[in-house]
């Protein structure tokens, strides 16, 4: 008479992800992290080294100028000593600046890496939430379909039973009419 309700599995929609939104920004962030890491480990071009080279060039130029203008060997020797002192000072300053530069890069690297990791975790949580919502929506759809199918089958069952009852009543009426006609014929005949 009726079929049993069929519950269909409804998979969560595949669109329940964040997709590639922000992937370009993430790639640039990773490139920035690479540069910070190189700076933190002393592998990137250093501003301190550039400044050191500029100071060396200035010291050599000053030493050469002083030696050329000095008229006595003692003045030339003093210019040489001053030049060496300027180079030592420049080297010491460059070393300090390079250490500060690396320390700042290490701190920036750790902060940026932590932020990027936090963003990755937030993205994963958001995608998990979307997936859960999609799964729940899919389950709701499956439940609604099963309920609709059961209601439809119930209506079909009621309609089928009503039709069967009407057919029986019509058969009974036809039998009663035939019987009545047969009775009339016997009375007349």
C-alpha positions in Angstrom: 0.0 0.0 0.0 2.7 2.6 1.0 6.4 2.8 0.9 8.5 3.3 4.0 10.1 6.7 4.3 13.5 7.0 2.8 16.0 9.3 4.5 18.6 10.6 2.1 22.1 11.6 3.2 22.7 15.3 2.5 26.3 16.2 2.5 27.4 19.6 3.7 27.8 22.0 0.8 31.3 22.3 -0.4 31.0 26.1 -0.5 31.2 26.2 3.3 34.8 27.3 3.4 36.5 30.7 3.3 38.2 29.7 0.1 41.3 31.6 -1.0 40.2 34.9 0.5 43.2 36.6 2.0 45.7 34.1 0.5 47.5 36.8 -1.3 47.9 38.8 1.9 49.1 35.7 3.7 51.7 35.0 1.0 53.1 38.6 1.4 53.1 38.2 5.1 55.2 35.0 4.7 57.6 36.9 2.5 57.9 39.6 5.1 58.6 36.9 7.7 61.3 35.5 5.6 63.0 38.9 5.3 62.7 39.4 9.1 64.2 36.0 9.7 67.1 36.7 7.4 67.7 40.0 9.1 67.4 38.4 12.5 70.1 35.8 11.6 72.4 38.4 9.9 71.7 37.0 6.3 69.9 40.1 4.9 71.5 43.3 3.8 72.3 45.3 6.9 71.7 49.0 7.4 74.5 48.9 10.0 76.9 47.4 7.5 76.0 50.1 4.9 76.6 52.8 7.6 79.9 51.2 8.6 81.1 51.3 5.0 80.1 55.0 4.7 82.0 55.8 7.9 85.1 53.9 6.7 85.0 55.8 3.4 84.7 59.1 5.3 87.5 58.2 7.7 89.8 57.2 4.7 88.9 60.5 3.0 89.6 62.5 6.1 92.9 60.6 6.7 94.0 61.2 3.1 93.1 64.9 3.2 94.9 65.3 6.6 98.0 63.5 5.3 98.1 65.6 2.1 97.8 68.9 4.0 100.3 67.9 6.8 103.7 69.3 6.2 105.6 67.2 8.7 105.9 63.5 9.3 104.5 64.0 12.8 101.3 65.6 11.4 101.0 62.7 8.9 101.4 60.2 11.7 98.7 62.0 13.8 96.4 61.9 10.8 97.0 58.2 10.4 96.3 57.6 14.1 93.1 59.7 13.9 92.0 57.7 10.8 92.6 54.4 12.6 90.6 55.6 15.6 87.8 56.7 13.3 87.8 53.3 11.7 87.7 51.5 15.1 84.9 53.7 16.3 83.0 53.0 13.0 83.5 49.3 13.4 82.4 49.4 17.1 79.3 51.5 16.2 78.5 49.1 13.3 78.7 46.1 15.6 76.4 47.6 18.1 73.9 48.8 15.4 74.0 45.3 13.8 73.2 43.7 17.1 70.4 46.1 17.7 69.1 45.6 14.2 69.1 41.8 14.6 67.5 42.0 18.0 64.7 44.2 16.7 64.3 41.9 13.7 64.0 38.9 16.0 61.4 40.6 18.1 59.5 41.7 15.1 59.8 38.2 13.6 58.4 36.5 16.7 55.5 39.0 16.9 54.6 38.7 13.2 54.9 34.9 13.3 52.6 34.8 16.3 50.1 37.1 14.6 50.2 35.0 11.4 49.7 31.8 13.5 46.8 33.5 15.3 45.2 34.4 12.0 45.7 30.8 10.8 43.9 29.5 13.9 41.1 32.0 13.5 40.7 31.0 9.8 40.6 27.3 10.7 38.0 28.0 13.5 35.9 30.1 11.1 36.0 27.3 8.4 35.2 24.7 11.1 32.2 26.8 12.1 31.0 27.2 8.5 31.4 23.5 8.0 29.4 22.7 11.1 26.7 25.1 10.0 26.6 23.5 6.6 26.5 20.0 8.2 23.6 21.1 10.5 21.8 22.7 7.5 22.3 19.5 5.6 20.9 17.4 8.4 17.9 19.8 8.7 17.3 19.4 5.0 17.4 15.6 5.3 15.1 15.6 8.2 12.6 17.9 6.4 12.8 15.7 3.3 12.1 12.6 5.4 9.2 14.3 7.1 7.7 15.5 3.8 8.1 12.0 2.3 6.4 10.4 5.4 3.5 12.9 5.2 3.1 12.3 1.5 3.1 8.6 2.0 0.6 9.0 4.8 -1.7 11.0 2.6 -1.3 8.4 -0.2 -2.2 5.7 2.3 -5.3 7.6 3.5 -6.3 8.3 -0.1 -5.8 4.7 -1.0 -7.9 3.5 1.9 -10.6 6.0 1.1 -10.6 4.8 -2.6 -10.8 1.2 -1.4 -13.7 2.0 0.9 -15.5 3.9 -1.8 -15.0 1.0 -4.2 -16.4 -1.4 -1.6 -19.4 0.8 -1.0 -20.1 1.1 -4.8 -19.8 -2.7 -5.1 -22.1 -3.2 -2.2 -24.6 -0.7 -3.8 -24.4 -2.5 -7.1 -24.9 -5.9 -5.4 -27.8 -4.4 -3.6 -29.3 -3.0 -6.8 -28.9 -6.3 -8.6 -30.4 -8.1 -5.7 -33.3 -5.7 -5.7 -33.7 -6.1 -9.5 -33.6 -9.9 -9.1 -36.2 -9.7 -6.4 -38.4 -7.6 -8.5 -38.2 -10.1 -11.4 -39.1 -13.0 -9.1 -42.1 -11.2 -7.8 -43.3 -10.3 -11.2 -42.7 -13.6 -12.7 
